[in-house]
Amino acid sequence: MKRVKVYFFFKIKMIRDDNIIQLESQPINIMSFGCIGLYGKTNTGKTTQLFKLKDAYIENSKKQQYDLDNPSVLGGEFTHIYFISPSIQSDKTSKKNQNDNIIKIDGQKDNILNLIQYIRQMKDQIEIIIELQQDLRQFFKQQTKIQYDRHTAVLLINILKLIEQTKRKYPQLIYKEQNQVIIDNLKDLYQILGVKTDYTWIRIPKIMTMFDDMSGTSLFTNSVENEFYKFIVQRRHLHVFACFIVAHSITNLYYQFRVNQTAILLFNGLKPEQMSDYFNTIQEVQSKNFGEKEFTEIYKNVIGYYEDDFDKKIKYRYNFLYIVISPTPSIYQGFEKRLK
């Protein structure tokens, strides 16, 4: 299997199918529709790794092409990238990424809920357009030279107007037609209308969300009615290809949030009781030979959680434990393969 070339600090240990593999500066695999948590105390490299993950996902998305004939497969580049953080104005790592095509949002609850609502509305509107668009493309694709009666012409014009309105509303989703038969038929129709066209359509959104410094936020309430929880659970249907959550404490995320994560990166500073609580939520790595004690020992050895030894704390400051929660083939779909 190919892997994404994303290199991290020092040692990484992966837990997968009860096998513990020690790796030195190894890449982390891209996960389709993943929800990845990064946890640890302040100033241990969480946000730096968050942006490395972001860069890896973006670079690999550029190697893919979106397919208008298979609109629900989220190939191609990301269309929307959101960085959400309460400390967005003071975060040095965030400021270093000023040139990125990222929409930065202050982490106020209302702002986050507004973003979630916007993504839902966009999803609903786009899916209607995609369905109309596919019918229209099929009509054009099967015709080498179309003779338009008045009824057909009016119908096509109204559909095209609706598509053009949507393109103006969501310019990030504009995608160029590749099929020459369709292009020729579009050209003929637009000539009849006396209007120029760029031979483009709307594509499905491909979204990345990065929730940084989310510790203590009221978003993480233990309720199935929680809008943020619904967003995490429904992320695949909302076309959120990658979702990252950064927090200082695992236990700030209630059980429902933790079990919906596909991978976690555990940094320095997590307490033994937090490790115990989290281990009990990841049944995939539990076995008769690997229990809470072994899990905690691995964390201590890799991360170097040495409360009384300053030198070791500095030495292991940027190490982290990487755990794949659901190492199944389905989490790598969307790219259809793991990319180099």
Phi and psi in degrees as a GROMACS rama.xvg file:
@    title "Ramachandran Plot"
@    xaxis  label "Phi"
@    yaxis  label "Psi"
@TYPE xy
-80.9614  155.514  LYS-2
-129.417  155.469  ARG-3
-77.4226  135.558  VAL-4
-86.1382  84.4062  LYS-5
-123.216  116.195  VAL-6
-104.925  138.682  TYR-7
-119.633  177.231  PHE-8
-69.0321  132.485  PHE-9
47.7264  -123.117  PHE-10
-94.0537  149.272  LYS-11
-131.103  140.479  ILE-12
-123.12  133.192  LYS-13
-109.444  140.638  MET-14
-112.147  119.702  ILE-15
-149.921  124.547  ARG-16
52.5422  40.3742  ASP-17
68.2995  4.62572  ASP-18
-100.867  129.004  ASN-19
-102.014  118.964  ILE-20
-115.498  124.765  ILE-21
-91.7831  128.65  GLN-22
-126.763  147.73  LEU-23
-110.829  112.901  GLU-24
48.7392  52.2489  SER-25
-97.4445  158.783  GLN-26
-74.973  158.661  PRO-27
-108.752  137.237  ILE-28
-73.4912  142.126  ASN-29
-68.8431  137.51  ILE-30
-118.973  126.502  MET-31
-71.9957  132.297  SER-32
55.2586  33.3574  PHE-33
-78.9285  156.297  GLY-34
-125.98  106.94  CYS-35
-111.129  127.832  ILE-36
-101.473  139.41  GLY-37
-122.399  119.804  LEU-38
-130.719  139.383  TYR-39
163.2  171.64  GLY-40
-74.7675  173.187  LYS-41
-60.7145  144.011  THR-42
65.8339  40.6735  ASN-43
-119.273  10.6403  THR-44
97.7415  11.7582  GLY-45
-63.9833  -49.0673  LYS-46
-68.4754  -34.7804  THR-47
-59.8002  -45.826  THR-48
-67.8344  -33.3778  GLN-49
-58.0411  -46.0414  LEU-50
-72.5367  -27.4161  PHE-51
-67.5111  -41.2115  LYS-52
-61.8576  -44.6574  LEU-53
-57.1825  -46.12  LYS-54
-62.0935  -39.9315  ASP-55
-64.2986  -44.0151  ALA-56
-64.3778  -40.9758  TYR-57
-66.0541  -47.6422  ILE-58
-61.2115  -40.9436  GLU-59
-74.1321  -28.559  ASN-60
-67.3071  -28.4058  SER-61
-69.7082  -18.8601  LYS-62
-84.3669  -6.53111  LYS-63
-106.233  156.473  GLN-64
-118.341  134.778  GLN-65
-73.0833  141.557  TYR-66
-112.797  110.915  ASP-67
-62.954  -25.598  LEU-68
-76.9952  -17.9181  ASP-69
-129.199  68.0534  ASN-70
-64.3604  -22.8624  PRO-71
-83.3671  -10.4638  SER-72
-84.5873  120.087  VAL-73
-84.8658  63.2588  LEU-74
-81.5131  -176.648  GLY-75
78.1944  -177.007  GLY-76
-75.3105  160.067  GLU-77
-66.6536  139.601  PHE-78
-97.4836  -27.8386  THR-79
-139.83  127.88  HIS-80
-128.818  120.115  ILE-81
-117.358  130.004  TYR-82
-113.24  115.601  PHE-83
-117.04  122.562  ILE-84
-156.804  136.444  SER-85
-65.3542  -26.6799  PRO-86
-101.95  29.2529  SER-87
-62.0785  -30.2383  ILE-88
-75.5687  -25.4296  GLN-89
-110.753  -4.95336  SER-90
-73.5714  113.803  ASP-91
-66.2851  -39.2889  LYS-92
-64.1154  -40.1967  THR-93
-63.3121  -41.4039  SER-94
-66.2352  -27.8436  LYS-95
-68.6757  -16.7486  LYS-96
-104.726  35.8226  ASN-97
-64.3771  -27.8216  GLN-98
-84.7789  -6.3999  ASN-99
-71.8794  152.477  ASP-100
-83.2408  65.6443  ASN-101
-118.568  134.856  ILE-102
-89.1637  116.382  ILE-103
-97.7295  131.128  LYS-104
-128.6  128.751  ILE-105
-61.7559  138.812  ASP-106
-79.3474  29.8285  GLY-107
-67.7998  145.723  GLN-108
-55.5709  -44.7957  LYS-109
-62.2653  -38.392  ASP-110
-63.653  -41.8099  ASN-111
-67.444  -44.007  ILE-112
-65.3027  -35.0496  LEU-113
-65.146  -39.0211  ASN-114
-63.0588  -45.6356  LEU-115
-60.3306  -42.4032  ILE-116
-64.0018  -40.2712  GLN-117
-62.2233  -44.0823  TYR-118
-63.112  -40.5265  ILE-119
-64.5483  -44.3313  ARG-120
-64.0992  -42.944  GLN-121
-60.6473  -43.9188  MET-122
-58.4336  -47.3406  LYS-123
-64.0588  -43.4067  ASP-124
-68.2473  -42.9805  GLN-125
-67.6148  -39.4528  ILE-126
-64.2182  -33.9736  GLU-127
-65.3694  -44.9497  ILE-128
-64.7466  -41.5972  ILE-129
-58.838  -41.2918  ILE-130
-64.1881  -45.4824  GLU-131
-62.5439  -42.5256  LEU-132
-63.0098  -41.5586  GLN-133
-65.173  -39.2886  GLN-134
-62.8541  -40.7826  ASP-135
-66.9205  -43.488  LEU-136
-63.3089  -39.5187  ARG-137
-63.5358  -40.3505  GLN-138
-60.8556  -46.7464  PHE-139
-68.5281  -36.9543  PHE-140
-66.4547  -32.3673  LYS-141
-90.0504  -0.448536  GLN-142
-119.937  123.56  GLN-143
-81.9648  -35.9916  THR-144
-144.861  114.123  LYS-145
-95.6839  132.301  ILE-146
-100.743  117.676  GLN-147
-94.683  122.26  TYR-148
-86.2662  168.8  ASP-149
-60.4233  -43.9615  ARG-150
-61.8914  -45.5842  HIS-151
-63.9113  -43.4774  THR-152
-60.9406  -45.2756  ALA-153
-62.5162  -43.5139  VAL-154
-60.9863  -47.9031  LEU-155
-63.6213  -40.5964  LEU-156
-62.215  -42.9783  ILE-157
-65.0884  -39.5173  ASN-158
-66.3737  -43.7209  ILE-159
-63.7953  -36.932  LEU-160
-61.6753  -42.1764  LYS-161
-64.3414  -41.4689  LEU-162
-64.4268  -42.5486  ILE-163
-63.0434  -39.3708  GLU-164
-61.7713  -41.2486  GLN-165
-68.2893  -36.8978  THR-166
-62.889  -37.6687  LYS-167
-69.038  -34.1929  ARG-168
-74.8333  -35.9573  LYS-169
-126.048  72.2216  TYR-170
-63.015  -21.5877  PRO-171
-66.7688  -18.2518  GLN-172
-99.3796  6.65904  LEU-173
-71.7222  132.443  ILE-174
-140.522  134.156  TYR-175
-79.9309  138.843  LYS-176
-67.647  140.329  GLU-177
-108.492  -21.2954  GLN-178
-80.8521  119.779  ASN-179
-68.0616  -33.4932  GLN-180
-61.9646  -44.341  VAL-181
-64.7625  -42.1161  ILE-182
-60.262  -44.4383  ILE-183
-62.9142  -42.039  ASP-184
-69.126  -36.266  ASN-185
-63.6127  -41.1431  LEU-186
-60.4532  -45.3008  LYS-187
-61.6823  -44.5733  ASP-188
-64.8724  -44.277  LEU-189
-68.3911  -28.8547  TYR-190
-66.3542  -38.2557  GLN-191
-61.8874  -38.7188  ILE-192
-76.4695  -18.6627  LEU-193
73.0738  30.7879  GLY-194
-127.325  142.68  VAL-195
-80.1585  154.247  LYS-196
-138.719  154.225  THR-197
-102.431  8.01972  ASP-198
56.4211  47.1752  TYR-199
-122.754  159.091  THR-200
-127.742  -172.475  TRP-201
-102.291  140.252  ILE-202
-110.448  166.61  ARG-203
-68.4424  139.674  ILE-204
-63.2852  150.156  PRO-205
-130.722  107.809  LYS-206
-112.485  141.849  ILE-207
-121.459  132.087  MET-208
-122.562  135.863  THR-209
-125.109  105.789  MET-210
-97.1802  102.477  PHE-211
-103.391  144.033  ASP-212
59.1602  48.968  ASP-213
-91.8922  5.79511  MET-214
-60.1435  136.087  SER-215
79.6686  -1.83364  GLY-216
-70.1598  148.053  THR-217
-74.4193  -4.47051  SER-218
-64.3467  -33.4301  LEU-219
-86.1155  60.4564  PHE-220
-92.3374  146.077  THR-221
-83.4624  71.9829  ASN-222
-149.891  137.299  SER-223
-71.1959  -12.0071  VAL-224
-85.6152  -5.66935  GLU-225
-64.1019  125.217  ASN-226
-64.6081  -36.3986  GLU-227
-68.5953  -37.9633  PHE-228
-62.8579  -44.0771  TYR-229
-59.7443  -38.8382  LYS-230
-62.0185  -44.2707  PHE-231
-62.9925  -45.4473  ILE-232
-66.813  -38.0167  VAL-233
-94.118  8.14082  GLN-234
-55.0467  -38.3819  ARG-235
-60.8752  -42.8132  ARG-236
-73.1109  -19.7202  HIS-237
-91.7978  5.18156  LEU-238
67.2675  31.0552  HIS-239
-89.9637  100.949  VAL-240
-75.5469  -30.3193  PHE-241
-142.581  130.333  ALA-242
-132.352  123.958  CYS-243
-118.717  137.078  PHE-244
-126.244  124.35  ILE-245
-113.201  129.347  VAL-246
-149.284  159.127  ALA-247
-80.4921  -19.5803  HIS-248
-141.001  133.312  SER-249
-66.4292  -38.7908  ILE-250
-69.9949  -12.1226  THR-251
-69.7816  -21.3575  ASN-252
-92.5673  119.189  LEU-253
-68.5134  168.282  TYR-254
-51.1292  -43.8099  TYR-255
-59.6046  -36.3973  GLN-256
-71.9248  -41.8839  PHE-257
-64.7213  -40.3719  ARG-258
-73.9459  -10.561  VAL-259
-96.2274  7.61499  ASN-260
-92.9346  141.684  GLN-261
-93.9537  -18.9889  THR-262
-160.679  156.797  ALA-263
-138.914  149.876  ILE-264
-118.453  116.632  LEU-265
-101.627  117.035  LEU-266
-98.6785  -174.962  PHE-267
-66.5707  148.721  ASN-268
102.533  2.47357  GLY-269
-82.9661  136.825  LEU-270
-78.1993  153.743  LYS-271
-54.9759  -36.9922  PRO-272
-68.5731  -31.3299  GLU-273
-67.5863  -41.1823  GLN-274
-62.1354  -41.7723  MET-275
-62.5898  -44.9744  SER-276
-63.7897  -41.235  ASP-277
-72.3183  -40.0205  TYR-278
-56.09  -35.9667  PHE-279
-71.4897  -8.97266  ASN-280
-98.4764  -10.3869  THR-281
-113.108  78.788  ILE-282
-64.6474  -22.1626  GLN-283
-59.6307  -26.5423  GLU-284
-104.118  2.80181  VAL-285
-88.6016  138.569  GLN-286
-155.613  176.462  SER-287
-67.762  -22.4795  LYS-288
-99.0132  -4.32414  ASN-289
-139.999  103.957  PHE-290
-120.817  -164.423  GLY-291
-60.0058  -40.2809  GLU-292
-62.2838  -47.2049  LYS-293
-65.0308  -38.8405  GLU-294
-61.7505  -47.3836  PHE-295
-64.3345  -38.0437  THR-296
-65.0427  -41.1504  GLU-297
-61.6381  -43.7848  ILE-298
-59.783  -46.0394  TYR-299
-63.6673  -40.2019  LYS-300
-71.6404  -37.3807  ASN-301
-81.479  -45.1304  VAL-302
-82.0289  -31.2541  ILE-303
75.931  52.3897  GLY-304
-81.8585  81.5352  TYR-305
-110.803  97.078  TYR-306
-63.347  -31.5736  GLU-307
-107.092  3.02104  ASP-308
-119.115  98.8735  ASP-309
-62.4496  -42.5347  PHE-310
-61.0981  -42.5283  ASP-311
-70.5037  -34.3985  LYS-312
-61.6396  -40.5924  LYS-313
-70.3186  -41.3519  ILE-314
-61.8532  -41.1334  LYS-315
-100.614  13.5295  TYR-316
-55.7722  -39.6457  ARG-317
-104.038  10.8695  TYR-318
-73.7121  156.611  ASN-319
-151.353  157.358  PHE-320
-99.5052  124.153  LEU-321
-105.811  124.687  TYR-322
-126.051  122.932  ILE-323
-89.205  117.698  VAL-324
-78.5213  -39.9035  ILE-325
-128.547  73.7437  SER-326
-77.8585  63.6725  PRO-327
-111.89  155.345  THR-328
-56.2012  -30.2982  PRO-329
-63.1348  -28.2682  SER-330
-74.7469  -9.8704  ILE-331
-101.462  3.32009  TYR-332
-77.2319  161.603  GLN-333
109.192  -52.9419  GLY-334
-78.373  -16.3197  PHE-335
72.0137  -15.8  GLU-336
-158.625  164.012  LYS-337
-80.0139  134.994  ARG-338
-100.437  148.571  LEU-339
